[in-house]
């Protein structure tokens, strides 16, 4: 065998060795879910399922400032739905951003295969960043492990509750806007102690100004605003007699406004 042929064979073997299984999971009916590392610089990781000897490509995960890594995966049963959750992370290290990006991909398992669950995959709460950006702000994200994601989905799908926005202000207080049973609630707390909650009975619903990216409500002559100034830049302010008496920026954004936030307001 000449040297040229040896080199070709080595390259072929090397290529196949890189198409290796990084994880393998049994389905409820004895199928096999695999995460495959690919020789594809744009999509280095793929999700496949094998049933009755047939392999089907379900999804591919792209290069996003770093290679996609399988952080965790798990089945979740909610009512009559069998969901398969995949948590992917990317380590990002650039001159203006450093940290880890997380995204959860959700699939329905039915008829012995996986189907992308588009409605849930568009939920902005299931994507977030932990680290530093060029404005030196420290970003935090709650749903960076599979157990927290399960709790979130159980609330959202079974109990109809989810966070539309939450952040830690620079005074270390936490602001949250929740949607539960099609009603929005504002909560301002110091650790576990709730200092302000809105609305109470007979109070008007919380408003959203789509043009100004501002959530607002009023109580006793005071008007409260949560304003999105730009990406990852939010502010809580309070006015009385048309004067700003409280103005605090968010230092840690836990849940940014979802892209479809206006749909939660009438």
C-alpha atoms as an extended CHARMM CRD file, in Angstrom:
* protein
*
       266  EXT
         1         1  UNK       CA              0.0000000000        0.0000000000        0.0000000000  PROA      1               0.0000000000
         2         2  UNK       CA              1.5070000000        3.3500000000       -1.0580000000  PROA      2               0.0000000000
         3         3  UNK       CA              1.7390000000        6.3690000000        1.2280000000  PROA      3               0.0000000000
         4         4  UNK       CA             -0.9710000000        8.3150000000       -0.6180000000  PROA      4               0.0000000000
         5         5  UNK       CA             -3.5320000000        5.5290000000       -0.1310000000  PROA      5               0.0000000000
         6         6  UNK       CA             -2.5620000000        5.1780000000        3.5320000000  PROA      6               0.0000000000
         7         7  UNK       CA             -3.1360000000        8.8930000000        4.0420000000  PROA      7               0.0000000000
         8         8  UNK       CA             -6.5850000000        8.7190000000        2.4010000000  PROA      8               0.0000000000
         9         9  UNK       CA             -7.6220000000        5.7770000000        4.5990000000  PROA      9               0.0000000000
        10        10  UNK       CA             -6.4350000000        7.5530000000        7.7560000000  PROA      10              0.0000000000
        11        11  UNK       CA             -8.4540000000       10.6610000000        6.8430000000  PROA      11              0.0000000000
        12        12  UNK       CA            -11.5650000000        8.5630000000        6.1810000000  PROA      12              0.0000000000
        13        13  UNK       CA            -11.2240000000        6.7520000000        9.5050000000  PROA      13              0.0000000000
        14        14  UNK       CA            -10.6670000000       10.0610000000       11.3040000000  PROA      14              0.0000000000
        15        15  UNK       CA            -13.8240000000       11.5200000000        9.7460000000  PROA      15              0.0000000000
        16        16  UNK       CA            -15.9800000000        8.5940000000       10.8290000000  PROA      16              0.0000000000
        17        17  UNK       CA            -14.5090000000        8.6230000000       14.3080000000  PROA      17              0.0000000000
        18        18  UNK       CA            -15.6850000000       12.2250000000       14.7350000000  PROA      18              0.0000000000
        19        19  UNK       CA            -19.2610000000       11.2260000000       13.8920000000  PROA      19              0.0000000000
        20        20  UNK       CA            -19.5210000000        9.6570000000       17.3300000000  PROA      20              0.0000000000
        21        21  UNK       CA            -22.3630000000        9.2770000000       19.7880000000  PROA      21              0.0000000000
        22        22  UNK       CA            -22.0960000000       11.7480000000       22.6360000000  PROA      22              0.0000000000
        23        23  UNK       CA            -25.1980000000       10.4650000000       24.4640000000  PROA      23              0.0000000000
        24        24  UNK       CA            -27.8370000000        7.7670000000       24.0660000000  PROA      24              0.0000000000
        25        25  UNK       CA            -31.3170000000        7.6610000000       25.6280000000  PROA      25              0.0000000000
        26        26  UNK       CA            -34.0120000000        4.9890000000       25.4770000000  PROA      26              0.0000000000
        27        27  UNK       CA            -37.5150000000        6.0680000000       24.4680000000  PROA      27              0.0000000000
        28        28  UNK       CA            -40.6500000000        4.7380000000       26.2380000000  PROA      28              0.0000000000
        29        29  UNK       CA            -41.1260000000        2.1160000000       23.4820000000  PROA      29              0.0000000000
        30        30  UNK       CA            -37.5150000000        0.9350000000       23.1350000000  PROA      30              0.0000000000
        31        31  UNK       CA            -36.3720000000        3.3980000000       20.5040000000  PROA      31              0.0000000000
        32        32  UNK       CA            -33.0170000000        5.1350000000       20.8860000000  PROA      32              0.0000000000
        33        33  UNK       CA            -32.3180000000        8.8860000000       20.9230000000  PROA      33              0.0000000000
        34        34  UNK       CA            -28.7560000000        9.8670000000       20.0280000000  PROA      34              0.0000000000
        35        35  UNK       CA            -26.7770000000       13.0910000000       20.0880000000  PROA      35              0.0000000000
        36        36  UNK       CA            -24.2020000000       12.8950000000       17.3160000000  PROA      36              0.0000000000
        37        37  UNK       CA            -21.0770000000       15.0170000000       16.9250000000  PROA      37              0.0000000000
        38        38  UNK       CA            -20.7520000000       15.9410000000       13.2570000000  PROA      38              0.0000000000
        39        39  UNK       CA            -17.9860000000       17.1250000000       10.9550000000  PROA      39              0.0000000000
        40        40  UNK       CA            -20.0130000000       20.2290000000       10.1360000000  PROA      40              0.0000000000
        41        41  UNK       CA            -18.5790000000       23.5790000000       11.2060000000  PROA      41              0.0000000000
        42        42  UNK       CA            -22.0190000000       25.2220000000       11.0650000000  PROA      42              0.0000000000
        43        43  UNK       CA            -23.9550000000       22.4540000000       12.8580000000  PROA      43              0.0000000000
        44        44  UNK       CA            -21.5120000000       20.4220000000       14.9600000000  PROA      44              0.0000000000
        45        45  UNK       CA            -24.2130000000       18.5650000000       16.9460000000  PROA      45              0.0000000000
        46        46  UNK       CA            -27.2450000000       16.6340000000       15.7330000000  PROA      46              0.0000000000
        47        47  UNK       CA            -30.2150000000       14.9070000000       17.3540000000  PROA      47              0.0000000000
        48        48  UNK       CA            -31.4070000000       11.6110000000       15.8590000000  PROA      48              0.0000000000
        49        49  UNK       CA            -33.8560000000        8.8820000000       16.7970000000  PROA      49              0.0000000000
        50        50  UNK       CA            -33.7460000000        5.1960000000       15.8720000000  PROA      50              0.0000000000
        51        51  UNK       CA            -36.9330000000        3.1380000000       15.7130000000  PROA      51              0.0000000000
        52        52  UNK       CA            -37.3740000000       -0.2470000000       14.0270000000  PROA      52              0.0000000000
        53        53  UNK       CA            -33.8430000000        0.0070000000       12.6560000000  PROA      53              0.0000000000
        54        54  UNK       CA            -34.5310000000        3.3480000000       10.9350000000  PROA      54              0.0000000000
        55        55  UNK       CA            -32.5350000000        6.4570000000       11.8610000000  PROA      55              0.0000000000
        56        56  UNK       CA            -34.2770000000        9.8340000000       11.5390000000  PROA      56              0.0000000000
        57        57  UNK       CA            -32.5990000000       13.2320000000       11.8630000000  PROA      57              0.0000000000
        58        58  UNK       CA            -34.7060000000       15.3580000000       14.2290000000  PROA      58              0.0000000000
        59        59  UNK       CA            -32.6750000000       18.5330000000       14.7090000000  PROA      59              0.0000000000
        60        60  UNK       CA            -29.2470000000       20.1580000000       14.3420000000  PROA      60              0.0000000000
        61        61  UNK       CA            -27.6350000000       22.6400000000       16.7300000000  PROA      61              0.0000000000
        62        62  UNK       CA            -25.6150000000       25.4750000000       15.2760000000  PROA      62              0.0000000000
        63        63  UNK       CA            -22.2830000000       27.0760000000       16.1110000000  PROA      63              0.0000000000
        64        64  UNK       CA            -23.0870000000       30.3020000000       18.0030000000  PROA      64              0.0000000000
        65        65  UNK       CA            -19.8490000000       31.9380000000       19.1060000000  PROA      65              0.0000000000
        66        66  UNK       CA            -18.8090000000       28.5010000000       20.3370000000  PROA      66              0.0000000000
        67        67  UNK       CA            -19.6670000000       24.8620000000       19.7250000000  PROA      67              0.0000000000
        68        68  UNK       CA            -23.0260000000       23.5950000000       21.0340000000  PROA      68              0.0000000000
        69        69  UNK       CA            -22.6800000000       21.3020000000       24.0450000000  PROA      69              0.0000000000
        70        70  UNK       CA            -25.3280000000       18.9560000000       25.3760000000  PROA      70              0.0000000000
        71        71  UNK       CA            -25.8820000000       20.2420000000       28.8970000000  PROA      71              0.0000000000
        72        72  UNK       CA            -28.6660000000       17.8120000000       29.8020000000  PROA      72              0.0000000000
        73        73  UNK       CA            -31.7850000000       16.0960000000       28.4530000000  PROA      73              0.0000000000
        74        74  UNK       CA            -34.8390000000       14.4250000000       29.9380000000  PROA      74              0.0000000000
        75        75  UNK       CA            -38.3660000000       13.2360000000       29.2880000000  PROA      75              0.0000000000
        76        76  UNK       CA            -41.2280000000       15.0930000000       30.9930000000  PROA      76              0.0000000000
        77        77  UNK       CA            -44.8080000000       13.8470000000       31.2410000000  PROA      77              0.0000000000
        78        78  UNK       CA            -47.4540000000       16.5730000000       31.5810000000  PROA      78              0.0000000000
        79        79  UNK       CA            -51.0580000000       15.3740000000       31.4330000000  PROA      79              0.0000000000
        80        80  UNK       CA            -51.2800000000       13.3720000000       28.1950000000  PROA      80              0.0000000000
        81        81  UNK       CA            -48.1840000000       14.9260000000       26.6120000000  PROA      81              0.0000000000
        82        82  UNK       CA            -44.7770000000       13.2740000000       26.6060000000  PROA      82              0.0000000000
        83        83  UNK       CA            -42.1260000000       15.9510000000       26.1050000000  PROA      83              0.0000000000
        84        84  UNK       CA            -38.4080000000       15.5440000000       25.4950000000  PROA      84              0.0000000000
        85        85  UNK       CA            -36.3050000000       18.4400000000       26.7930000000  PROA      85              0.0000000000
        86        86  UNK       CA            -32.8280000000       19.2530000000       25.4980000000  PROA      86              0.0000000000
        87        87  UNK       CA            -30.6780000000       21.8880000000       27.2000000000  PROA      87              0.0000000000
        88        88  UNK       CA            -27.8580000000       23.1220000000       24.9420000000  PROA      88              0.0000000000
        89        89  UNK       CA            -25.1290000000       25.5250000000       26.0520000000  PROA      89              0.0000000000
        90        90  UNK       CA            -22.4830000000       27.5310000000       24.2090000000  PROA      90              0.0000000000
        91        91  UNK       CA            -19.3280000000       28.9170000000       25.8250000000  PROA      91              0.0000000000
        92        92  UNK       CA            -18.8520000000       32.4110000000       24.3940000000  PROA      92              0.0000000000
        93        93  UNK       CA            -15.5840000000       34.3040000000       24.7790000000  PROA      93              0.0000000000
        94        94  UNK       CA            -15.1970000000       37.4810000000       22.7250000000  PROA      94              0.0000000000
        95        95  UNK       CA            -13.7200000000       40.9010000000       23.4450000000  PROA      95              0.0000000000
        96        96  UNK       CA            -17.1700000000       42.2990000000       24.3080000000  PROA      96              0.0000000000
        97        97  UNK       CA            -18.9430000000       39.2800000000       25.7960000000  PROA      97              0.0000000000
        98        98  UNK       CA            -17.8790000000       36.3620000000       27.9620000000  PROA      98              0.0000000000
        99        99  UNK       CA            -20.0040000000       33.6600000000       29.5120000000  PROA      99              0.0000000000
       100       100  UNK       CA            -22.4200000000       30.8530000000       28.6730000000  PROA      100             0.0000000000
       101       101  UNK       CA            -25.5160000000       30.9910000000       26.4860000000  PROA      101             0.0000000000
       102       102  UNK       CA            -28.3000000000       28.5030000000       27.2770000000  PROA      102             0.0000000000
       103       103  UNK       CA            -31.2670000000       27.3950000000       25.2090000000  PROA      103             0.0000000000
       104       104  UNK       CA            -33.8670000000       24.7230000000       25.8290000000  PROA      104             0.0000000000
       105       105  UNK       CA            -35.2850000000       22.8330000000       22.8590000000  PROA      105             0.0000000000
       106       106  UNK       CA            -38.5840000000       21.0150000000       23.3950000000  PROA      106             0.0000000000
       107       107  UNK       CA            -39.9810000000       18.1330000000       21.3900000000  PROA      107             0.0000000000
       108       108  UNK       CA            -43.2120000000       16.1690000000       21.5960000000  PROA      108             0.0000000000
       109       109  UNK       CA            -42.7740000000       12.4090000000       21.5960000000  PROA      109             0.0000000000
       110       110  UNK       CA            -45.6000000000       10.7000000000       19.7380000000  PROA      110             0.0000000000
       111       111  UNK       CA            -45.9600000000        7.9580000000       17.1240000000  PROA      111             0.0000000000
       112       112  UNK       CA            -42.4630000000        6.7080000000       18.0520000000  PROA      112             0.0000000000
       113       113  UNK       CA            -40.6960000000        9.8760000000       16.9740000000  PROA      113             0.0000000000
       114       114  UNK       CA            -39.9250000000       13.4470000000       18.0850000000  PROA      114             0.0000000000
       115       115  UNK       CA            -41.6300000000       16.5730000000       16.7520000000  PROA      115             0.0000000000
       116       116  UNK       CA            -40.4850000000       20.1330000000       17.4190000000  PROA      116             0.0000000000
       117       117  UNK       CA            -42.8680000000       21.8870000000       19.7970000000  PROA      117             0.0000000000
       118       118  UNK       CA            -42.8880000000       25.2830000000       18.0720000000  PROA      118             0.0000000000
       119       119  UNK       CA            -45.1840000000       27.0270000000       20.5700000000  PROA      119             0.0000000000
       120       120  UNK       CA            -42.8790000000       26.2780000000       23.5060000000  PROA      120             0.0000000000
       121       121  UNK       CA            -39.6460000000       26.7460000000       21.5670000000  PROA      121             0.0000000000
       122       122  UNK       CA            -40.6750000000       30.3630000000       20.9060000000  PROA      122             0.0000000000
       123       123  UNK       CA            -40.8260000000       31.0490000000       24.6590000000  PROA      123             0.0000000000
       124       124  UNK       CA            -38.0930000000       33.6230000000       25.3460000000  PROA      124             0.0000000000
       125       125  UNK       CA            -37.8600000000       32.4330000000       28.9660000000  PROA      125             0.0000000000
       126       126  UNK       CA            -36.2070000000       29.2600000000       27.6930000000  PROA      126             0.0000000000
       127       127  UNK       CA            -33.1460000000       31.1010000000       26.3920000000  PROA      127             0.0000000000
       128       128  UNK       CA            -30.6990000000       33.1070000000       28.4840000000  PROA      128             0.0000000000
       129       129  UNK       CA            -27.1230000000       34.1670000000       29.1600000000  PROA      129             0.0000000000
       130       130  UNK       CA            -24.8900000000       34.0010000000       32.2180000000  PROA      130             0.0000000000
       131       131  UNK       CA            -21.7840000000       36.1770000000       32.1370000000  PROA      131             0.0000000000
       132       132  UNK       CA            -20.5720000000       39.6490000000       31.2300000000  PROA      132             0.0000000000
       133       133  UNK       CA            -21.3450000000       41.9020000000       28.2730000000  PROA      133             0.0000000000
       134       134  UNK       CA            -19.4730000000       44.9110000000       26.9080000000  PROA      134             0.0000000000
       135       135  UNK       CA            -21.3760000000       47.2620000000       29.2470000000  PROA      135             0.0000000000
       136       136  UNK       CA            -19.8630000000       45.3190000000       32.2030000000  PROA      136             0.0000000000
       137       137  UNK       CA            -23.2870000000       44.1400000000       33.3220000000  PROA      137             0.0000000000
       138       138  UNK       CA            -23.4550000000       40.7350000000       34.9630000000  PROA      138             0.0000000000
       139       139  UNK       CA            -26.2280000000       38.6770000000       33.3840000000  PROA      139             0.0000000000
       140       140  UNK       CA            -28.0030000000       35.8960000000       35.2680000000  PROA      140             0.0000000000
       141       141  UNK       CA            -30.3850000000       33.2070000000       34.0690000000  PROA      141             0.0000000000
       142       142  UNK       CA            -32.5130000000       30.8800000000       36.1960000000  PROA      142             0.0000000000
       143       143  UNK       CA            -33.2380000000       28.0710000000       33.7460000000  PROA      143             0.0000000000
       144       144  UNK       CA            -29.7150000000       26.7280000000       33.2740000000  PROA      144             0.0000000000
       145       145  UNK       CA            -30.5050000000       23.2310000000       34.5680000000  PROA      145             0.0000000000
       146       146  UNK       CA            -33.0830000000       20.6350000000       33.5770000000  PROA      146             0.0000000000
       147       147  UNK       CA            -34.8910000000       20.5090000000       36.9260000000  PROA      147             0.0000000000
       148       148  UNK       CA            -35.6660000000       24.2430000000       36.9110000000  PROA      148             0.0000000000
       149       149  UNK       CA            -36.8570000000       23.9440000000       33.3130000000  PROA      149             0.0000000000
       150       150  UNK       CA            -39.2150000000       21.1220000000       34.3180000000  PROA      150             0.0000000000
       151       151  UNK       CA            -40.6680000000       23.2020000000       37.1510000000  PROA      151             0.0000000000
       152       152  UNK       CA            -41.1860000000       26.1400000000       34.7950000000  PROA      152             0.0000000000
       153       153  UNK       CA            -42.9430000000       24.0150000000       32.1520000000  PROA      153             0.0000000000
       154       154  UNK       CA            -45.1310000000       22.2660000000       34.7200000000  PROA      154             0.0000000000
       155       155  UNK       CA            -46.3380000000       25.6480000000       35.9470000000  PROA      155             0.0000000000
       156       156  UNK       CA            -46.8060000000       27.0310000000       32.4780000000  PROA      156             0.0000000000
       157       157  UNK       CA            -48.6080000000       24.0550000000       30.9530000000  PROA      157             0.0000000000
       158       158  UNK       CA            -50.4780000000       22.7100000000       33.9420000000  PROA      158             0.0000000000
       159       159  UNK       CA            -51.1120000000       25.7370000000       36.0780000000  PROA      159             0.0000000000
       160       160  UNK       CA            -51.0460000000       28.4610000000       33.4370000000  PROA      160             0.0000000000
       161       161  UNK       CA            -48.4050000000       30.6280000000       35.1490000000  PROA      161             0.0000000000
       162       162  UNK       CA            -45.1800000000       32.0740000000       33.7760000000  PROA      162             0.0000000000
       163       163  UNK       CA            -42.8770000000       35.0500000000       34.2590000000  PROA      163             0.0000000000
       164       164  UNK       CA            -43.1100000000       37.7990000000       31.6560000000  PROA      164             0.0000000000
       165       165  UNK       CA            -40.2770000000       39.7650000000       33.2270000000  PROA      165             0.0000000000
       166       166  UNK       CA            -37.9730000000       39.6390000000       36.2390000000  PROA      166             0.0000000000
       167       167  UNK       CA            -34.7900000000       41.4080000000       37.2770000000  PROA      167             0.0000000000
       168       168  UNK       CA            -32.6490000000       42.3760000000       40.2450000000  PROA      168             0.0000000000
       169       169  UNK       CA            -32.4260000000       46.1480000000       40.6700000000  PROA      169             0.0000000000
       170       170  UNK       CA            -29.2360000000       47.9190000000       41.7350000000  PROA      170             0.0000000000
       171       171  UNK       CA            -30.7490000000       48.1980000000       45.2360000000  PROA      171             0.0000000000
       172       172  UNK       CA            -30.8690000000       44.3480000000       45.3010000000  PROA      172             0.0000000000
       173       173  UNK       CA            -34.6750000000       44.2470000000       45.2570000000  PROA      173             0.0000000000
       174       174  UNK       CA            -36.3800000000       41.8730000000       42.8100000000  PROA      174             0.0000000000
       175       175  UNK       CA            -39.0890000000       42.9410000000       40.3680000000  PROA      175             0.0000000000
       176       176  UNK       CA            -41.2960000000       40.3280000000       38.7020000000  PROA      176             0.0000000000
       177       177  UNK       CA            -44.2110000000       40.5060000000       36.2990000000  PROA      177             0.0000000000
       178       178  UNK       CA            -46.1920000000       37.2590000000       36.2460000000  PROA      178             0.0000000000
       179       179  UNK       CA            -49.0080000000       36.0550000000       34.0460000000  PROA      179             0.0000000000
       180       180  UNK       CA            -51.3370000000       33.6120000000       35.7930000000  PROA      180             0.0000000000
       181       181  UNK       CA            -54.6540000000       32.4420000000       34.3990000000  PROA      181             0.0000000000
       182       182  UNK       CA            -54.5490000000       35.2560000000       31.8180000000  PROA      182             0.0000000000
       183       183  UNK       CA            -54.0410000000       37.9910000000       34.4170000000  PROA      183             0.0000000000
       184       184  UNK       CA            -50.8220000000       39.9660000000       34.9860000000  PROA      184             0.0000000000
       185       185  UNK       CA            -49.3340000000       40.5680000000       38.4330000000  PROA      185             0.0000000000
       186       186  UNK       CA            -46.5070000000       42.8540000000       39.5400000000  PROA      186             0.0000000000
       187       187  UNK       CA            -44.4140000000       41.8100000000       42.5690000000  PROA      187             0.0000000000
       188       188  UNK       CA            -41.6750000000       43.8670000000       44.2430000000  PROA      188             0.0000000000
       189       189  UNK       CA            -39.7830000000       41.9800000000       46.9060000000  PROA      189             0.0000000000
       190       190  UNK       CA            -36.8190000000       42.1020000000       49.2360000000  PROA      190             0.0000000000
       191       191  UNK       CA            -35.5170000000       38.5340000000       49.3320000000  PROA      191             0.0000000000
       192       192  UNK       CA            -38.6460000000       36.5170000000       50.2280000000  PROA      192             0.0000000000
       193       193  UNK       CA            -40.5790000000       39.4840000000       51.6620000000  PROA      193             0.0000000000
       194       194  UNK       CA            -43.1400000000       40.9960000000       49.2840000000  PROA      194             0.0000000000
       195       195  UNK       CA            -43.1420000000       44.7980000000       49.6680000000  PROA      195             0.0000000000
       196       196  UNK       CA            -45.6150000000       45.5760000000       46.8980000000  PROA      196             0.0000000000
       197       197  UNK       CA            -48.0170000000       43.4880000000       44.8410000000  PROA      197             0.0000000000
       198       198  UNK       CA            -50.3880000000       44.7170000000       42.1460000000  PROA      198             0.0000000000
       199       199  UNK       CA            -53.2690000000       44.4320000000       41.3920000000  PROA      199             0.0000000000
       200       200  UNK       CA            -55.3880000000       43.7740000000       44.4330000000  PROA      200             0.0000000000
       201       201  UNK       CA            -59.1550000000       43.3170000000       44.1120000000  PROA      201             0.0000000000
       202       202  UNK       CA            -60.9690000000       46.0090000000       42.0650000000  PROA      202             0.0000000000
       203       203  UNK       CA            -57.7120000000       47.5830000000       40.7780000000  PROA      203             0.0000000000
       204       204  UNK       CA            -57.2780000000       48.2100000000       37.0630000000  PROA      204             0.0000000000
       205       205  UNK       CA            -55.2080000000       45.7690000000       34.9660000000  PROA      205             0.0000000000
       206       206  UNK       CA            -51.5510000000       46.4650000000       34.2430000000  PROA      206             0.0000000000
       207       207  UNK       CA            -50.9730000000       48.2560000000       30.9270000000  PROA      207             0.0000000000
       208       208  UNK       CA            -48.3610000000       47.8520000000       28.2010000000  PROA      208             0.0000000000
       209       209  UNK       CA            -47.3290000000       50.5620000000       25.7370000000  PROA      209             0.0000000000
       210       210  UNK       CA            -45.9230000000       48.6980000000       22.7380000000  PROA      210             0.0000000000
       211       211  UNK       CA            -44.5060000000       51.8630000000       21.1480000000  PROA      211             0.0000000000
       212       212  UNK       CA            -42.5040000000       52.7750000000       24.2610000000  PROA      212             0.0000000000
       213       213  UNK       CA            -41.8080000000       49.2050000000       25.5000000000  PROA      213             0.0000000000
       214       214  UNK       CA            -43.2370000000       50.2150000000       28.8780000000  PROA      214             0.0000000000
       215       215  UNK       CA            -45.3430000000       48.3920000000       31.4590000000  PROA      215             0.0000000000
       216       216  UNK       CA            -47.2890000000       50.6510000000       33.8340000000  PROA      216             0.0000000000
       217       217  UNK       CA            -49.9380000000       50.7940000000       36.5360000000  PROA      217             0.0000000000
       218       218  UNK       CA            -51.0730000000       53.3640000000       39.1180000000  PROA      218             0.0000000000
       219       219  UNK       CA            -52.0230000000       53.2540000000       42.7740000000  PROA      219             0.0000000000
       220       220  UNK       CA            -52.8550000000       56.1210000000       45.1090000000  PROA      220             0.0000000000
       221       221  UNK       CA            -51.4390000000       58.8790000000       42.9220000000  PROA      221             0.0000000000
       222       222  UNK       CA            -48.2490000000       56.9440000000       42.1640000000  PROA      222             0.0000000000
       223       223  UNK       CA            -47.5100000000       55.6220000000       38.6820000000  PROA      223             0.0000000000
       224       224  UNK       CA            -45.1010000000       52.6980000000       38.2950000000  PROA      224             0.0000000000
       225       225  UNK       CA            -43.1710000000       52.0530000000       35.0830000000  PROA      225             0.0000000000
       226       226  UNK       CA            -40.9910000000       49.1810000000       33.8720000000  PROA      226             0.0000000000
       227       227  UNK       CA            -39.2700000000       50.4140000000       30.7200000000  PROA      227             0.0000000000
       228       228  UNK       CA            -37.1100000000       48.5780000000       28.2240000000  PROA      228             0.0000000000
       229       229  UNK       CA            -34.6280000000       51.1340000000       26.9050000000  PROA      229             0.0000000000
       230       230  UNK       CA            -32.6600000000       48.7270000000       24.7160000000  PROA      230             0.0000000000
       231       231  UNK       CA            -31.5780000000       45.0870000000       24.7480000000  PROA      231             0.0000000000
       232       232  UNK       CA            -30.6720000000       44.0420000000       28.3130000000  PROA      232             0.0000000000
       233       233  UNK       CA            -31.3460000000       47.5530000000       29.6290000000  PROA      233             0.0000000000
       234       234  UNK       CA            -34.4450000000       47.8810000000       31.8220000000  PROA      234             0.0000000000
       235       235  UNK       CA            -35.4950000000       50.4220000000       34.4130000000  PROA      235             0.0000000000
       236       236  UNK       CA            -38.1000000000       50.7100000000       37.1960000000  PROA      236             0.0000000000
       237       237  UNK       CA            -39.3560000000       54.2190000000       37.9480000000  PROA      237             0.0000000000
       238       238  UNK       CA            -42.1600000000       55.7490000000       40.0090000000  PROA      238             0.0000000000
       239       239  UNK       CA            -43.8280000000       59.1290000000       39.4530000000  PROA      239             0.0000000000
       240       240  UNK       CA            -45.9110000000       61.2630000000       41.8210000000  PROA      240             0.0000000000
       241       241  UNK       CA            -47.3550000000       64.6220000000       40.7550000000  PROA      241             0.0000000000
       242       242  UNK       CA            -45.5280000000       64.1120000000       37.4560000000  PROA      242             0.0000000000
       243       243  UNK       CA            -42.1510000000       63.9950000000       39.2530000000  PROA      243             0.0000000000
       244       244  UNK       CA            -39.8650000000       60.9880000000       39.3090000000  PROA      244             0.0000000000
       245       245  UNK       CA            -39.4270000000       59.9670000000       42.9430000000  PROA      245             0.0000000000
       246       246  UNK       CA            -37.8440000000       56.5360000000       42.3340000000  PROA      246             0.0000000000
       247       247  UNK       CA            -35.5810000000       55.4430000000       39.5060000000  PROA      247             0.0000000000
       248       248  UNK       CA            -33.5630000000       52.2110000000       39.5620000000  PROA      248             0.0000000000
       249       249  UNK       CA            -31.9380000000       50.2870000000       36.6870000000  PROA      249             0.0000000000
       250       250  UNK       CA            -31.8410000000       46.4960000000       36.5450000000  PROA      250             0.0000000000
       251       251  UNK       CA            -28.3660000000       45.1670000000       37.2580000000  PROA      251             0.0000000000
       252       252  UNK       CA            -29.2460000000       41.4830000000       36.6350000000  PROA      252             0.0000000000
       253       253  UNK       CA            -31.9210000000       40.6030000000       34.0970000000  PROA      253             0.0000000000
       254       254  UNK       CA            -33.3650000000       37.1860000000       34.8600000000  PROA      254             0.0000000000
       255       255  UNK       CA            -36.2790000000       37.1500000000       32.3870000000  PROA      255             0.0000000000
       256       256  UNK       CA            -36.3920000000       39.7960000000       29.6130000000  PROA      256             0.0000000000
       257       257  UNK       CA            -39.6360000000       40.8610000000       27.9380000000  PROA      257             0.0000000000
       258       258  UNK       CA            -40.8140000000       38.0260000000       25.6580000000  PROA      258             0.0000000000
       259       259  UNK       CA            -40.9720000000       38.9340000000       21.9860000000  PROA      259             0.0000000000
       260       260  UNK       CA            -44.7700000000       38.5000000000       22.0760000000  PROA      260             0.0000000000
       261       261  UNK       CA            -45.3290000000       40.4390000000       25.3070000000  PROA      261             0.0000000000
       262       262  UNK       CA            -48.1070000000       42.5770000000       23.8080000000  PROA      262             0.0000000000
       263       263  UNK       CA            -50.2460000000       39.4190000000       23.4520000000  PROA      263             0.0000000000
       264       264  UNK       CA            -50.5480000000       39.2520000000       27.2630000000  PROA      264             0.0000000000
       265       265  UNK       CA            -52.2660000000       42.6540000000       27.4480000000  PROA      265             0.0000000000
       266       266  UNK       CA            -55.7390000000       43.5320000000       26.2180000000  PROA      266             0.0000000000
